[in-house]
Amino acid sequence: MLSRRDFLTSGGILAAAAIAAPSFAFAKGKKKVGLQLYSLRDSLPKDVPGVIAQVAKAGFQEVETYGFSIQGQFWGQTPKQFKALLKQHGLTAPSGHYGLGSFLHDGKTDELKAAIEAANVLGAEYVTIPWLEEGQRKSLDDYKRIAEKINIAAKACKEGGIRVAYHNHDFEFKKYGEQTGYDILLADTDKSLVDFELDLYWVVRSGNDPIELFKKHPKRFTMWHVKDMDKQNHALNATVGTGAIDFKPIFAQASLSGMKHFFVEHETNYIPTPIGTLTASCAFIKKNLVK
């Protein structure tokens, strides 16, 4: 099975004490449970209609796309066709992961323009940057250049009626002296134009606390990836609610985060099957985190 890194190129456990809050509630009511479709990357390209039907049956209400290309579109479907398929199953796609590698590297705008057009057809709110090539992120100066490019992309997205978001892994938390790459991305991107999609698993695995990030940068993390960590092997995922991450205190701070959407993501260690794991994760979230 391809890792996200392979696809896009072709540790500490959270110990947060419960924050004083009688119960969890979103500022604007109950949030829909979303799924990052990369979780089903092995089966989705082979049977797009069938897998999307499974996603809806599993209980999800939103999806986040991945894998869009100018030539292949969404696994052979145009954005218009894919939107119709989602609508058929009561799903929406408020965000999508778009590579934008050539834009971030040399400023070529073809991918960016195509991403904005596709996102608009889907009715999305965000074009989300999912990954930085290793050669692009070797120093703080590299991150400063990336932040400049993200600001440019954000202005183009604003003209198209959508926003840019940045999705993290763990490498952004590597320290260069007293600062990390993530520090630079947060400080040097335009707060009025650029949002962040916080991957909770990677934050925890890097030894950081999501709640501390919320406190330092309130309202900037408008999307999350909800992905649990296996208790024995932190390199593996776990069905949400069975792993090492306590999500309740994190969800209790959704308002501080600014979170508007969240997406379950699962990349490894599917038990018993990919759709089985995701169905169980969705059920746990609905029962315990978004009541």
N, C-alpha and C positions, 0 to 999 in steps of 0.2 A: 504494500500500500504506500502510495506516495505521501511524503510529508508535505506540509504547506510550503516549506522552503524549497523542496524539489519541484513542486508544482509551479511556483512562481518564478523559478529560475529556468524552466523548459519552455542553596535552596532552604528556604525556611518555611515552616508551617505558620499560617496566620494565627496569632494568639491574641486576638482582640477581645477585650472584655465587652460584655453587652453594654451598649450606650443607654443611658437612662431614657427610656421611651416606653410607654405602657403597651403599645402595639404598633405594628408596622402599617403605614398607610401612605400611598402616594399623594402628592399635593393635589393632583387633578383626577383622583379616582384610580380605580384598578387598572393596571397596565396589562397589555396583551403580552403573551409569551411568544417570543420569536425564536427562530432557528437559523443559524448560519448554515447554509446549504453545503458548505465544504465538508460538513460532518458526514455527508452521504456522497462523497466525491467518487467512490468506486461504482456505485449503482446509478447515480443521476444521469450521467451522459449517455448511458445505454438505454434508458427508459424514462425520459423526462416526464411524460404525463402520468405514468404509473407511480413514480417516486413522489411527485407533488401530491398525488392523491393520498399516499401513505403519510406524508407530512401533516396534511390536514386531519387525517384520521387519528394521528398520534396526539392531537389536541393543540397544535400550534396555530396561531392566528396571524403571525407575521413571519416573513423570511428575510434573510440578508443574502444577496446574490454573491457569487464569485465567478471567476473564469471567463468573463466577457472578453471577446476579442472583435476587432473590426471585421475580420473575415468570417469567423465561426459564430459570431453573435453569442446568444445564450444556448450553447450545445445544439446549434442548428436551428434554433428558433429566433425570430426577430424579436426585438423588445415588445412590439405590438402583440405578437402571437403569445409570448410568454406572459404578458400582463393578462391577456384573455384567459389563459390557463389558470393563473393564480385566482382571478376573479371567479372562475367556475367553481373553485374549491373554497371560496370565502377567505382568501389570503391576500395580503398586501406586502409590498417590498419597500419599506421606508429607507433602506440603505443597501448599498452594494459595495463590494471590494473590487476596486479597479487598479490594475498594476501600475500604470503611469510611469513605468520604469524609464522610458525614453525621455519623457518630460523632465523628470527629476534629475536625469543624467546630463542631458544636453539641451533641454528646453524645447524639444520638438513637441508641437501641440496636437498632432493628429489623434493620439490616444486620449488626451484630455478632452478634446472637442467631442469625440465619439462617446466618451463616458458621460459627459454632460447631456448629450442628446438621448442616450439610452436611459439615463436616470429620469429625465423629464418624461419620456414616454411611459415609464413604469409608474410615474407619480411619486417618485422617491423624494426624500428630503435631503439625503446625503450621498456624496461621492466620497468613499472612504479609502484612504491609502493603507494597504495592508502590510507592507514589507519594504525594507530598504536593503539593497544589495550590500554585501559585506564590504566591497570596495568603496562604497559611498559613505561609510560611517567609521572611519578610522581615527578621527580626532574631533575635538570640539569645533574646530573650524569647519569640518565637514558638516556637522550638525547645523551650524549657523547658515551654511549655504543651502542645506535642505530646507531650513525654516524660511529662507527667502523665497525658494521655489514654491513652498506650500502657500505662502502669502499671495504669490502671483496666481496660483491655481485657484485660491479662494476668491480672488477678485473676479476671475473668469466664471467661476461657479455662481457667484452672486448675480452676475449679469444674466445667467441662465435660470435664476430663481431658486437655486439650491445652495447647500453649504458643503464645505470640505471638512472631513474628520480624519484623524490619524489614529491607527490601531497599533498598539505596542506588542512587542514580545519581551524577552528579558534583556536583550543586548543593550537596549536604551538606558538601562540602569547601571551600566559599567561606569566606574568613576575615572575621570581624567583630572587628577588633582582633587579639588574639592567639589567639582561639578560632574554631573552626568549628562549624557546626551539628551535624556528626557527633560532635564532642567532647562536646557537650551531651547528645545522645541516648545516647551510651555512658555518660556519667557519671551522668545523672539517671534512667535507667531501672533497675529492680530487677534485679540480676544473677541472682537466684534465679528470676525469672519471665520475663525477656525475653532472647531470643536475637537474633542478627543473621545475615542472609543476605548475604554479601559478594559483590557483583558485581565480579569481578576486572577486567573490561574497564573499568568506570567508575572504579575506583580508579586503575588505571594511566593512563587518559586524563586524570584530574584531576591527574596529576603525583605521585601517592603510590605507596608500595610496600606491597603486601599483607603481606609478611613483617614489616615494621616495625609494622603494626597488630596482627599476631599477638603480637609481643613485648610491646607496650604493654597489650594486652587479651587475655591468653591465655584460651582456651576459650570465648570469647564468640561466635565465628563458626562456628556449628554447621552452617551450609549455605553453599554457594557457587553462584554462576553462573559457569560456564566458557564464556567468550566471547572469541574472539581479535580482534585489531586488525590491519586491513590495514596493510601496511608503508609504502605510499605515502600513503594517505589515512586518517588516524586516525579520521575520522568514520564510516568503514565497518568492518564486521566482516570476518572472514576465516575460512575453514575452520580448525578447531582444529588447530594444528601447522604451519600455513603462514604465520602472521602474525608480529607483532612481539613477542608476549608469550612469554617462556620459562616454561612451566608446570612444568617439572620441579623447580626449587628451591621453588616454591610448594607443590606436592604433597608434597614432602619434609617440609614443616612442617605437615602435616595434623593431627598429634596436638597440636601447640602451639595451632593454631587451634581445636581442639575439633570439627572437621568430622565430621559424621555422614552427610550427604547432599550430593551436588552435582548440578547440572543444567546440561547444555549449553543455551545460548540463542543464537539467531542471529536478528538483526532486519533486516539489510541485506546486499546483495552476495552473493546466493545463486549458487553456481557448482557444477554447471550448473543445478540446480533446488533448491528448498528441501529436499526429502527426500534428494536426492543429496548436498548439503552436509552435512546432519546425519548421514547414514550414514557419510561419510568422517570426520567429527569423532569419532563414536563408535568407529570402528575405530582411529583414532590413539590415543585415550585408552586403549583396552583393550590396545593393543600397547606403548605407551610410558609410561603413567602409573599404571596400576593392576595391573601384572604381579605 
